[in-house]
């Protein structure tokens, strides 16, 4: 296992320079006092609470330091191994965290061995979608590849990895798709298929000169088409490439693990492939996914209310049959699946903010 010293101050990694930060205090523990976290201004109380739960030590209140604590050892291991990505892997991982696109499980953040759970990485699907440019297919594949390489460097002896995806429900809402529709299942299956194929290919490239026996790559087919431009084609190409490599290094590489603080840090609203159960949140307000669905369809809340009063479902809240169908569409691509999907408890609202200057280099804030 890779280890690193707990340095209290370090130079600011390049991806963080220019990122505006804020100090926010949250109740990380419902029974404990408020604690401060230093996070990008576009993060919120949920992300701050996730950071506080993931950090290695109480002194690591800054997202910069907490991320560097696990990223630096991975970059050092890549350099020691002479891997070509050694020069860029640290910056790629910092950018993934800043953009809340992807991050590893708590054991990687905290530098501890977890013999009960395989090392995992969560890919936040909703963060790859932009209302103007659509879904970033290439960026999604790059993040999956980065996740496998990073976990292999952090846990070189682990035979099983669990690279998974989250917030499918929010992505589907932004695509203006009913969770229970065939179109939504095709999108989900293409995403899962591309994730599995990309992860297998990344693991295959880790076989030392193709001399190790490895594990045979055999992937189920993906849908021939879906509403996301280029996704079905990219998933099919990824499957073909992975199977041409023949064998992968790891016994298993994909999986959706039980929710943890990494989902909070990423701002995930629904765990894994979980379906939304209501158009309202715990406070009785319009849920985030429902608001996204309205925005994607160009409707106003008044229109949705009128549809609801007329007996229609303006948001497409899925029933049990739809949830089962989605699970069946996606599960062939994941070696590890939870028994049941559950919602993510949100952190309590922040008590205070203090905007900090953009980081330009030198030392990080200590608090």
N, C-alpha and C positions, 0 to 999 in steps of 0.2 A: 504494500500500500504506500501511496505517496504521502509524505508529510512535509510541513513547512513551519517555519518559526512564526510566532505571532508578533509581527512588527506593528508598532503602534502608529507609525506614520510611513507613508510611501509616496512616490511620485504619482501624479494623477494619470491613469491610462488615457491614451489619446482619444478613445471614443467618448470619454466623459468630459473632455474639454469643450466648453461652450454650453454644456447642459445646465440649465438653471435648476437649482436645488431649493428645497424648503425644509424647514424643521417642523415636524408634526408630532404631537403627543397623542397617543392612543392608549386604551386599556387593552394591552396585549393579553392579559389574563383577567377574566371577569371578576375575580376575587382579589386582584392585586392593584397596585398603584399605577398611574399613567406613566408611560415611558416615552422618551423622545426617539425619533428616527429621522435621519436626513435622507430625503428621497427626491427624485425629480418632481418638478411642480405639476406634471400631468398625471402623477400617481395620486392615490387617495388613501383613506384610512385603512381599507382592506389590505392594500399592498404594503403599507407601513407595518401593520400587524404581522403580515407574513414575513417580512424582513426580520422583525424582532424575534420571531420564532425560529428562523433559519440560521441566524448568525452564530458564529463559533463562541463568542464571548460577549459579556455585557458592554464592553468598551467599543464593540464594533457597531455603533449606532448608524454609521454612514453606509448607504448602499454601495458606495465605491469600495470601501474597505471590506465589507462583508462578501462582496462578489470576488474581489481579488484574493481573498483567503482560499478559495477553492480553484479559481482560475489559474493563479500563478503556478501551483504544483503541476497542473495539467500541461501548461506551456513548457515548464522545465522538463517534464518527462518526455514530451515530444522532441525537445532539443537534444536530450540525452540519447534518444533512440535514433536521432538523425532523420526524423520524418520531414518531408518537404513542407508540410503545413506548420512547422514549428514557428515560423516567422509571423504567421497571421492568426493562429488559433486563439490566442488570448484576446485580440481585438474582436474577432468574430463572436466570441462568447460574451464579452462585455456588451457588444451591440445587441445580442439576443436578449440580454437582461434588460438593458435600457428600453428597448422596444417592447418588452414583455411578450416576446414571441416564443421564447423557450427557456427552460431552466431545469436543472437536475433536482433530484429528491433531497430530502433533508440530510441524509447520511453523507452525501457528497459535500454539501455546504459545510457541514460540521466536522468533516474529516474523521468520521467514525465508521467502523465496520458494523454492518447489519447482517447477521448470519441468517435472519429469518426472511428477509425481503431482498430480491435482486435489485441492483442499482438501476434507478429509473430516470427518465427524462421526459418532461411534459412539453408537447408542442401545442401552443395556444392558437387554434385554427382561426378564431375571429380576428386576430391581429395581422393576418395575412390578406385581409380583404379591405379594399378601399372603394368608396362609393364611386369614384371617378375612373379608376384604372382596373377595378375588378379584383379577382383573386390572384395573388402572386404565386403562380405554380412553381416557378424556378426557385424562388426564395424558400418555399415550403420544402422542396427537395433538399436544398442546401442545408436547412436547419436539421432535417432528419440525419443527413450524413454527418454533420457536425456533432450531433448528439451521440451517435454510435462511436465515433472516434474519441470523443471526450470521455465517455464512460469506459472505453477500453483502456485509456491512459490512466484514468483515476483508479480503476479496479482491474488491473491486468489479469488477475487470476480468476475473475468471475466467469463462469461458463454460461450464465444466463443474464441477459439485459432486458430491460422493460422500457422501450421507447414507445410512448403512446401519445394520444391526442386528446384535447379537451375543448369544451365550449362549442361542440357541434351545433347545439340548438341555436346559439346566438349567430353563428355563421349562416345557418339556414334562414334565419329571420332576416338577416341583411341581404340575402339573395331573394327574398320575398317568396319563400317556399314553405308550404305546410310541412311540418315535421313528418306527418303520416302519409305524405304523397310518395308515389313511385319515383318522381323526379328527385326528391330529397334522398331516398335510399340509394339511387344511382350516384349522386354526388358523394354520399358518405362512403359507399363501396369503392369508388374511384380514389378517394382520399386515403382510405385504409389500405387499398391495394398499392398505391404509390408509396405510402409510408413503409409497408412491409418489404416491397421490392428494393427500395432505396436503402433500407436498413440492412437487408441481406447482402446487397452489393458492397456496402461499406464494410461489413463484417468479413466478406470474402476477400477484400483487399488486404486484410490484416493477416491472412495466412502467410507465413514466412516462406517466400519463394514457392508457394503452392506445394510445399513438401509435407506439411502437416495433413493428417487425414481429413479433418474438418467434418462438416455435416452437409448432406445433400440439400441443395436449394430446390424446392418444388412449391410453386405458388399457384393459388387458384386464379382463374381468369377474372378480369375486371369488366364492368359494363362497357359496351362498345361506344356509348355516347352518354353525355350528361350536359346539363345546362351551363356549366362553367367552361368557358372557351379554353380549349387546349388541354383540359385536365384528363379526359379519357385517353387521349392520344399519348400524353406524357406518362400516364400510369401504365399503359400497355408497353411503351418503349422501355420503361424502367423494369417491368417484369421480364421482358425479353433479355435485357442486359444482365439482370441478376441471374437468370437461369443459364446464360452463356458462361458465367463465371464458375458454375458447377457446384462449388461447396463454399460454405461460410465457416468462419472461425468459431463462432458461438453456437451453442446448442439451441438457444432461443434468443431472439432479439427484440420482439415486440410484445407489448403488454400494457393494459390500463390498470394501474395500481389503485388501491384505496386513496381517497383524497387526503391531502396533507397541506402544510403551510405553503408549499411551492405554488399550489393553485391560487392561494390568496395573493402571493407576491405577483403572480401574473395577471391578477384581476379577473380570473375565470369566474363566470357566473354559473355555469352548469358543468358538472364533472363528466369527463369522458364523453360518451355518446348519450348521456342522460337527456331525457325529454323534459321540457318545462311542464309543470303540473298546473300552473295558473297564470293568467295574464296579469295578476296583481302580486306585488311583493308582500313581505311580512308586515309592512306598515300600511298596506292598503292602497299604495300608489301603483301606477302602471309599471309592470316589471320591465327591466332593461331590454329583454328580448322582444317584448310586446311593443315597446316604443320603437325599437329598431325595425320591426315588421311594418309599423305604420309609416315610418320614414321611407322605407324601401318601396312601399306601394304608393306613396304620394298621398296617403289619406290623412285626414285630421282626426283628432280624438272624438270630435263630435260625430263624424261619420261612423266611426267604430261603435260609438254608443247607440246610434240609430240602428245599426245592423244588429247589435245585441238585443235591443228592445224589440226588434222585429223577429227575434227567435233564432237568428243566425249566429255563427261563431266567427267574429271578425279577425281572429288571430290564428285559428287552426290549432287549438290546444289538443294534443294527441290523446287518444284513449289507450287502454291497455293493449289492444290488438296492434295498434301502430307502434307502440314501444317494443313489443315482441318482434315485429317484422323488421324494425331497424336493427335490433340486436342480431337477428339472423343474417341480415345483409352484411354486417360488419365483422362478426365474430370469426369467420374463416381466416381473417388476416391477422388476428391477434392470438398469440400463444397463451396469454394470460388475460383473463377477463374476470371482473368482480362478480359476485353472485347477484348483487343488486346495485343499481345506481342510486345515489343519494345527492341531495342538494348540498351546496357549500354554505356553511354558516358564515355570515359576514361579521367583520369586526365592527365594534361600536364607532360612532362618528368621532372624528378628531376633536380635541379640546382646544388646540391652538396651532397656529401656523406662524413660521418666521421665514420669510423669503431670504435666500442667501444668494450671493453673487455667483455668476457662472464660473465654473472651474476652468482655469487657464494653465495650470501646471503647478509645480512646486509641491506643497504638502496639502493633505486633505484636512477638512475641518475635524476637530476633535470633540466639539460639543462643549 
